[in-house]
Amino acid sequence: MGDVLSTHLDDARRQHIAEKTGRILTEFLRFYEDQYGVALFNSMRHEIEGTGLPQAQLLWRKVPLEERIIFSGNLFQYQEDNKKWRNRFSLVPHNYGLVLYENKVAYERQVPPRAVINSAGYKILTSVDQYLELVGNSLPGTTSKSGNAPILKCPTQFPLILWHPYARHYYFCMMTEAEQDKWQAVMQDCVRHCNNGIPEDSKVEGPAFTDAIRMYRQSKELYGTWEMLCGNEVQILSNLVMEELGPELKAELSPRLRGKPQERQRQWIQISDAVYRMVYEQAEARFQGVLSKLQLARPAMEAVIRTDMDQIITSKEHLASKIRAFILPKAEVCVRNHVQPYIPSILEALMVPTSQGFTEVRDVFFKEVTDMNLNVINEGGIDKLGEYMEKLSQLAYHPLKMQSCYDKMEPLRLDGLQQRFDVSSTSVFKQRAQIHMREQMDNAVYTFETLLHQELGKGPTKEELCKSIQRILERVLKKYDYDSSSVRKRFFREALLQVTIPFLLKKLAPTCKSELPRFQELIFEDFARFILVENTYEEVVLQTVVRDILQAVKEAAVQRKHNLYRDSMVMHNSDPNLHLLAEGAPIDWGEEYGDSGGDRGEGSCSPGSLEAATLSEKRRRAKQVMSVVQDEDTGLPFQAGSEPPSPASPDSVTEVRSLLSQGLRAESPPPESSLLNGDPAQESPQPTAAPRASSPPASPAQHLPPGKAVDLEPPKPSDQETGEQVSSPSGCPRIHTTTEDSLGMQTEF
């Protein structure tokens, strides 16, 4: 590898790459500085005017679940240095960085991991042929078929490959198809989470950055969605540079690569990864420097905005009126001829899989709570409740149990519309909807937890407890129906805008964009940092189509399509005391209601036992959402325990209640049963609980620092997704790609 890099990336070429990267970063950062003032003004105006979203009925966690391992187990990894496959112990912590250790013993002894992979921007491939096709397309003239000495040979039929257009690739394989399915679900969860790397609570820096990305790409005549808008700011910025630098470098170096096709492919992957690392380091330094400068200037900017808020708003409205008078006739014709006829088709294509996914979330939540209720009967009431609730609290983060919800989005297609509206991929819509599903599941679970915890304070009997669980479940489902309707309608509006606005801007650019500079004289110099002609122009364009979009979504709700509530159905303060319950400390079910003595087994341990245990024991006993870890590492690690088989489903809620009543009236001691809503068990006895209930149909609308890992915390994933980095600046929350129009609507681009 060293010879390849020293040959093709000598000092002169590295200097050229650094200069080219510097020019791109300088141009982008000018856009970012401009957008920072606009985003700051929009944020402060939003706080003052208070135009927000409808009040949610479900609660949300103010303190996220920590010290949680999403998944752990063994898998084989291909080592590129010696071209051998090695068995690795891997785990996915709550920050979704894939951590690879030499083995399980190394993890327990706190030996530094071999790799921490930030999977933002990666694709999960399940066949070598898929991988060879992508690699062949990345370097023209080097395509080699799978039968002719491919770049990679997998020893089993169940590979998992992490592919990135610029960074290094990772190769894994499993022994069984079941293990491949599990790891695919887990890694896809990692990608989904890491792709959303800009914190949503960043009301200034986040919108400023994503708007700057959009403005920069539009200045290069690049409109529409962008697949590589994923990860944190530095990752996205590195992708932006590589989008421009990569083709130039490929054209220059491709003819100089020597060897067979697969060897040339391998060389190009190494070169691309090395360049990506160089770009990342340079982008990180430049971006942090500009961000620090803007944060220092922020107090002075805020003082000006507070003092002159009314004048700034008046000036912006005057500018908007002049731009509107200029472009409105052209924009309305464009909307009428090229956008309006297609809005219903786009909306229907989005609504079907999205609504099916949210319905599946509802069904999974109903099943898990009902199974827990039946287990409370069979396992002896409140004694096991802490164990059950600990596992239920992590339901939204269980990749396998949530997979059926996520799968509903996979059929999403915009056939015939993607080319018309320049939508490069529907993955951005799929992942956004899937993230909403996980959020709503966690909100439903947390609301159920909070209400049940309040009920337990009354000291109910087992019979009263089971009735209370059923009553609380029905109460939470009603709240979920309302919130999921609001979330879906907002998602549909944002997705429609995300499809149509770039298309309109591109259509109008030849006749309108060249005339925009003459409007600059309408902005007072003192307000030039908070009002930009380009942003105001986009808001005016948005307003020409937003009415049609709102009307289309409203009509779908009035027709009760896909169980959407009508806009007139607003549940203000329907449960005023509920949100007061969320102000308390987070509930520790294992501590309050778990077994006080004895070993609770891997996956649940009280603070007392943690203090008494050694550090390695703490790490071994970290709470796990799901795991294929074997207590005894004998044989291949892929022979994980399977989920208990799901019993048959009763036909209605009435039958569920009758089953619960029968269980409560039983005088004989309940037989042992397996926990249906917990981790995949190492042994899978047949559950003795009554058959689970199917979810009732959703009711229609009615009148209504980073640093060292200590204790249980594993290393955080590296923001630099290109290498095996152990330390990292930060974790990866969600992506926030919005601009705000005068109506207060958040619009994703």
N, C-alpha and C positions, 0 to 999 in steps of 0.2 A: 504493500500500500504506500509506504514511504517513497519508493521509487516512482510510482505513478504520480503522486502529488508533486514531488520535486521536479519531475520532468515537465509536467503540464501547468503547474502553478509556481513558476519561478518568481523571483522578486519583482521583475518588471511587470508580469501579469497581475500579481497581487496588488502592486501599486495602481495599476489601471483599474482593477476591480474596486479598490478603495475610493479612487477618485470618482468613478461612475456612481458608486453607492452614495458618496457624499453629495453629488449634484442632485440625485433623486430625493434624498432626505431633506436637503435644503429647500427644494421646491415644495415638498409636502408640508414641511414644518411651517412655511408661510401660510398655507391654508389652515393649519391647526391653530396658529396664533390668531388668525382672523376669526375662526369659528369659536374660539374660547370666550371672547367677549360676548358674542351673540348667545351662546349657551348660558353664560352667567346671567345675562339679562332675562332670558326666557325662564330660567329657574327661579329667580327672585320675583318675577311677575306672577308666575304660577303660584308661589307661596302666598302672595298678597291677595290675588283674586280668588284663590281657592277652588278653581274649577277642577274637580277630581272625578274619580270613577265612582260608580254606585257602591254603597257600603256592602262589604262582603258579609255573608251570614256565618261562614265558617271561621274558626280561629286559625292562626298560623303561629308557628314556633318562632318566638323571638330569640331563643337560645338554641342554635342548631345542635343536632346530635353529634357529639364528639366521641373520641375513643371507640370508634366503631370500625370494624373490618367488614367490608362489603363481601369479600370472597377470599378464600385462600386454598391453596392446593399445589400440586406438582404438575409440571408440564416439561416437554423437551424443547430446548432452544438450540438453534443452529449457531455455532461459533464460527464467524467468518475468518478469524485469524488462523485456526487450525483445521477448518472445514469439517468439524465434527459436531454431532448432536449430543448435548449434555442435559441431564435431568436437573431441573431447577425448582426450588421452592419459591412460589410467588404468592403475593397477597395484594389486595386492592384496599387501601385505607379509605377513610371517609372523604379524603380530598381527591380520590379517583386517580392517583398516580400509580401506575403498574410497577410494583417493586419486586425485583428479582434477587433472590439470595442463592448462594452456593447450594444450600440445603436447609432443612428445617432447624437443624442444630445451630447453624450459623446465625439464623434469625433469633433463636432463643438466647444465644450468647452475645447478642448485639454486635456481631461482626458487620461491618459496613456492607450494604448491598452491592451487588455487582452492577446493577443498573436501576435507575428510576426513570420511567418513560412517561413523558407528557404526550398524550396521544392526540392533541389538537391538530386537526388537518389531515389525520390519517384515515385511510379506508381499510376496513376489515375484509380480507379475501379468504375464501374457504376452499379454493382450488389452485393448484399450481398453474393450470392453463390460464385462469384469470390473470394471475400475476405476470405470466410470460407475455400476455397480450399488452398489458399496461407498460411493461418494461420495453417491449419492442416498439410501441408507439412513442415512447419518450426519446428514443434515439433512432431516427430513420435509417434504414439500410442495415439494421442489425437484428431483424426479426429472426428468431430460431424456433422452430416448432418443438413441441414437447418431446418428440421422439428422437430429436437430433442433439444430443448432449446439451440439455438446457442449463441455464445459469444455476438452477436449484433442483435438487432431487430430494424428495421427502421419503423417509423410510416407512411411513404409514400412509393410509388413504385419507387421513383426517388432519390436514394442515390448517393453520391459521396464520396469515401473513399480514403484517401491518405495513401498508404501502403509503408513501408520501411523495408528492411530485418533486420535492427538492431535498428533503432530509434523508437520512439513512433508513433502511428497511429492517424490520425485525421478523424473524422466521420461527414459528413454533409448530409443534405437532402433538397430537394426542393419540391414545391407543384405541379409543372407541368413538363412535359417532355421538353417543350421549355426552361424553366429555367435551367433544368439539362444540356441541350445541350450548353447553353450559358456558364454556369459555368465550364463545362468540357473543352470547348475551352479555356477559360481564364486560368484555372489551368494548362492545358497542355502547354500553353505559358509560364507560370511561371516555370514549370519543365524544359522546353526546354532552357530557358534563364539561370536558375540557374545551370543547369548541366554544362554549359560552363563557369566555374568559374575562369579559369586562363587567365589573360589578354593576348590578342594576341600581344599587343605591348611590351610584356615582351620577349625580344629577347635572354635573357640569363637565367634568373631564371626559366621561363616557360619550355623551351626545356630541361634544365638540370633536372628539376623535373620529367617530363614525361618520359625522357629516363632512369632516375634512377628507376622509378616505373617498367618500362619494364625489365630492367636488373635484378632487384631484383626478380621479378616473374619468369623470365627465370632461375634464379639460383635455384628456387624451382621446375623446370621442368614444369612451367605453361606458355604455349605459347598461341597465339591467342588473340582475342579481350576479353576485360574485361568490363562487364556491369557497374561495380561500379567505373569506372574512370570518376567520375562526381562530380562537385562542385569545391571549391577552394582547395588549397594545403592541408590544415589541414583536410578538410572533406575527401579528397581522402586518405590521410595518415591514418585517423581513419578507413576508410573502409578496407584498407590494413591490419591493425592490426586485425580487427574483422574477416576478412576472415580466419585468422589462429587461433585466440583466440576463436571465436564463437563455432565451432564444439567441441572443447575441453571442454568448459564451459557447453555446452548443454549435452554432454555425462555424465558429472559429476553431474549436477543438475537435469536433467530430472527425474531420478528415485526417487528423494526426494520430488518432487512436489506432493501435496495432493489435493484431491477434485475431482469433476466431470471434464470431459474433457474440457468443456468451461472455468471452473475456473482455471485449470492448464494452459490453453492457455493464459488466462489473466495474470496469475502470470509470465509466461515466457516473455511476452511482456514487463512487468514492469521491470523485471530483465535485459533483454537485453538493454532496454533504459537506465537504470542506469549505466550499464557497458559502454555503448557507450559514455555517458557523461564523465565518468572517463577517458576513452581512449582519447577522444577529448581534454580534458584539458591538459593531459600529452603530447599529440602529439603537441599541439599548443606551449607549453612552449619549448619543445626540438627543434622543427623546427625553431622557431623564434630565438633561441639562435645560432644555426648553421648558419642560414641565415645572422644574424648580423656579425658573425665572417668572413664569406666569403665576405660580402660587404666591410668590413674593409680591407681585403687582396686584393680586386679587383684592386685598383690603381697600386699596385706593379706588379700584374700579367699583367695588360695592358701594363705597361712600358716594361716588358720583351718581350711581343708579338710584340709590335711596333719595338723594336730593332732587334729582331731575326725572323721576319715574314718569310723571304725567307728561312732561315735555317730550320725553323719548317716545312714549306711546303715541302722542299726537303726531310727532314727526314721522313715525313709522306708518301710521294710518294714512297720512297725506301721501307718502311715497307709494303705498300700496294702491291708493285710488288712481294715481297717475299711471302706474304700470297696468292696472286692471283695465283702464280705458283703452290702453294701447293693444293689449294682447287678447282681451276677452272675445272679440268677434272671431279671431282665428282659433282660439282655444275651444270655443263652443262648437265650431264646425268640426274640428278634429275629434272632439269627444263624441259628438253625435254620429259621425261617420265611422270612426275607427275603434271606439271603446264601448259605447252604450250597447251595441248589439251583442257583445261578448260577455258582459258582466254576469248575466244569469248562468251561462255555461261554466264560467270560472267558479262562481259561487257554488253551484251544484257539485262540481268536481271536488271542491274543498269540503263541502258539508258532509257528504256521505261517509268517507273514511274517518273524518274527525269525530263526528257524532257517534259512530260505532265504537271508536276508541274510548270516548268518555262513558258510554254505556257499559263497556267492558270494565272500566275502572269501578263503576258503581257495583257491578255484579261481583267483582273480586272482593271488594270491601265487604259487601253483604255476606258472601260465603265465609270469609275469614272470621268475621264477628260471630256469625251463627255457629260455625264450628267451635269457636272458643266457648260459646254459651253451652253447647252440648257437652263439651269437655268439662266445664265447671260442674255439671251435674254428675258426670261419671267419675271425675277425679276427686270429688269430696269438697266442692265449694271453694271458699276463699283461700284455702291453703295453697293452691296452685295458681291462684289468680295473678300473683306477681310475675311468675314465670311466663304465663300466657301473654300478659300485657307487655312485658318487655319485648317479646318477639312481635307482637302486633304493632308496637310503636315503630318498628323498623320496616313495616310492610312496603312503604313507598320506595325503599332502597333495596328491595330484594329483586335482583335482575330477572330471575326465572318467573317469579309470580307476577311481575309487571310485564313480562314479555308478551303475553297475550294481548295486553292493552296496546303496547307499542306496535305489534304486528298489524293492527287494524289500519295503520297509516301507510303501510308499504304499498298497497294498490294505488295510491294517489298518482294520478296521471293528468296532465293537461294536454291531452292529445290534440294536435293541430294548433294549439294556442302558444306552446312554448316558443316556436319559431317566430310567430307573429309578434309576440311581446318580448322577445329576446330573454327568455327565462332559461338560463343555462342548465339548471337542475332544480328538481322539486325537493331536494334534500333539505334546503333551508326551511321549507314549510313543514316537512315531516318532523324534523328535530325540534322545531319550536312548539308544535302541537304536542309532541311527546313530553317535552319539559313541562308544559301546562298540565298534562295528565299526572305526572309525578307530583307536582305541587298540589293539585286538587286532592289526590289520594292522601298526601301527608296532612293536608288541612283537615280532611274528614277524620283521619285517624286521631289527630291531635285534639280535635273537638270532642270526639268520642272519649278519649282518655280523660279530658278535663271534666266532662259531665259525669263520667263513671266515678272518678276520684271524689267528686263532691258527694255523690250518692253513697259511697262507702263510708263517708263521715257519719252517716246516720246509723251505722252498725246493722245492716240488713241481715236477715237470715238467708240461707241458701235459696229458698223459694223466692223470697223478695228480691234477692240479687238477680236471679235469672229473669224475672219479670222486668226488673229495672233495665237490664242489658237490652232486652228486646224493645222496650219503650224508648230508650236512648238511641238505639239503632235507627228506629223509624224517624225519630226527631232529626238525627244527623242527616239521613237520606233526603229529607225535605230541604234542608239547608244546602246540601250538595246539589240538588236539582236546580236550585236558583243560581248558585254560584257558577256551576258548570255552564249554565245557559249564558250568563254574563261574560264568562271567559271566552266561550266559543264565539259569541257575537263580536267581541272585541278582536279576537284572532282573525275572523273572517274579514272584518273591515280593514285591519292592518295588512292582511295578505293581499286583498284586492288593490289597496293603494300601492303596495310593494310591486305588484305586477304592472299596474297601469301608469303610475307617475313617471318612471323612467322612460316608458314608451312615449308618453306625451311630450316630455322634455326633448327627446330625440327628434320627434316629428316637428316640433316648433323651433328647434335650434337654428335651422337655416334662415328663417325669416325674422326671428325675434332676438336671438342672442347677440347679434352684432349691434343692436340698437340699445342694449342695456346700459352701456357706459354713460350715455347722455343723462340718465336719471341720477347719477352720482351727485350732481350739483344740488339736488333737492335735500341732501342730508347735511345737517349742521356738523361742522368739523368736530365739535365737542362730543357728538354722539356717534361718530364714525366707527368707533370700536364696538358698538352695540347694534348697529343697523347696517346690514349689507344688502346691496341691490340684488345680488344673486339669490340670497335666501328669501328675500321678500318676493321675488319673481316666482320662486318655487312654491311658496305659500299660495300665491294667487292661482297658479296652475292647479294646485291641489284642490282649491275651493271650487274649481269648475267641474270637478268630477266627484267630489265627496258627496254631494247631494244624491247623485244616482246610486252610489254605493250604499249610503245609509238607507235609501228607499228600498233597495234590493234586499238588504238584510232584514229590514222591518217587515217587508211583505212575506219573507220566509217565516218570520216569527208569528205573524198574524195567521198564516196558513197552518201553523203548528207543525211545520216541517221539522223533523228530527228533534222534536221535543224542545224547541226554543221558547222561552217566555217572551211575551210581548213587552215592548218598551214601557208600556203603561203599568206593568206589574212591578212595583217597587216596594220592597220589604224594608222600610225604614224603621230601625229600632224595634224590630219584631221580637227581639230577645235582649232587652237592654242590659240585663244583669250578666249575660254570658261573657261579654268581653271583660268584665271585671274579674272573672275567674282566671283569665289568662295573665293577670298582673302578678300572680304568685310565682314562687320559685318552681323550676322545672320538676316534674314528678319523677322520682327514682323508684320504679316499681320493684326492682330487685331488693332495694333497701327496706322499703316500707312493708311489702307484702310477700317477699320471698322467704324461703326457709332460713331461719336465723342460725341454725347450726348445721354442721356437716358441709360436705363439698357439693356445690350446685352443678358441678360439671363444667366443662369448657363452654364458654359462651355466656355465663352470668356469674358475677362475683361481686360481693358487697364491698363497700369501702373498707370495712374492718379487715376483711380477708386480704384486701390489696395491701394494706399497711403491713400486715404480718408476713406477706409473701416476699420472696426475693424478686429482684428486678426482672430476671429472666422468666420467673413464674408469672409475673404480672403480664408480660408480653405474650406468654403462651395462653393466658386465660382472657385475653382481650375479647370483648363482646363481638360476636360475629353474626352478621345478618344471614349469611349462608356460607358453608364451608365444605370442602372435600378433604379436610385435614384428617389423617388417620392418627390415632393415638400411638400406634405402633407402626413404625415405618418399615414394615416387612412387605416384600413384593413390590409390584408397581404401584405408584400412588394414584393411578387413574381409576382404581376400583372403588369409587366412592359410593357411599350409601345413597339410595334413591329415595325420592319422595314417597310417602305412604300413598297407596291408591285412594283416589277420591271416591267416596260412596255415592250411591245413586241420589238423585235430587227429588225432593217432594215437589208437588205441583203448585203450592201456594203458601202464603204466610199462615193461613189457617192451619195447614198441616204441620208447619213448623211449631206453632203454638201447642198443637195437640201432642207433638213429640216431646216438647219441653215439659208439658203437664204430666205425660206418662213417666218421664224420667224423675220428676219431682215426687210422684206418688209411689215410686218403687221402694219397697221396704227392705229388700235384700241389698247387701253391700254392692256397690257398683263394681263391675269388672274393670281390669286395667285397660287403658286405651292410650293410643299414641297421640301426641300433640299434633293437630292438623295444621296449625298456623305457625309452626316454628321452623327451625332449620331442617334441612334434609337430614334425616336420622341415619346413624350408622347401622341400625337394625330397623327393619320395617315390619313390625307385626301388624296384623289387620286391626284397624281401629274398631272399638266396640261402641263408639258413639253412634247415635241415630244418624240416618242419612241426612246429608246437608241439604239446606233449602236453597232453592233457586231464588234469585233476587226478584222482587216484585217489579213490574214495569214502572219506569219513572213517570210520576204523575204529570199530566199536561198542565199547561198554564191555567190557573184558576184566578179567582178574584183576590187576588193578592198584590409569630415572627419567626417567621420561619427561623430556623436555627437547628440546634441539636434536637434529636428526637429523645424525649425523656419519658420514663414510665411506659405508658401504653401507646404513646403517639409515635407512629412510624414516620420515616422521612417523607417530607412533602415532595411532590413531583417537580421536576425542573421545568421552568418556563421555556428553557431552550430545548425544544423537542428533538434536537438532532443527535444528541449523544447520551452517553450513560452518565448523567449528572446526578450527584447525590444531594447536593444542597440546591436551594432554589429561592428566588425572591418572594414568591407568593403562590397561593393556590389559585384555582380557576373558577370563579363564579360564572354568572351567565352573561351572555353578550347583550349589549344594549345599543341598538342601531336605530335611533329615532330622530325625527325632527318634529317640532311642535307647531301646529298651525294656529291661527287666531281663535279657533274654536276649542283649543286645549286638547285636541286629539293627538295621541302619540302615533306617529306614522313610521313604520319600519321601511328601510330601503335596503 
